[in-house]
Amino acid sequence: MTDDPKHSWHDDTPFPRRWIGYIVLKVAIIVLAVLVALWWYGLV
């Protein structure tokens, strides 16, 4: 194993340039699901 200072974990992902976008999208979907659930039960 080489210690390359420019190599990080997100370089190993399928789409390294867009990994932040995927994380933001996942968080947004979770927040939307929670809001819909709260609305469904009348808590919002």
C-alpha positions, 0 to 999 in steps of 0.5 A: 500500500502506498501513502499517496497524500493526494489520494483520499477515500472519495477517489475510490467511489464510482463517481468521485467528482460528484460524491458531495452531491450524492450525500446532499441528495441522500440527506435531502431525501431523508429530510423530505421523508421525515417531513412527509411523515410528520405532515401525514400524522398531523404534527406539522 
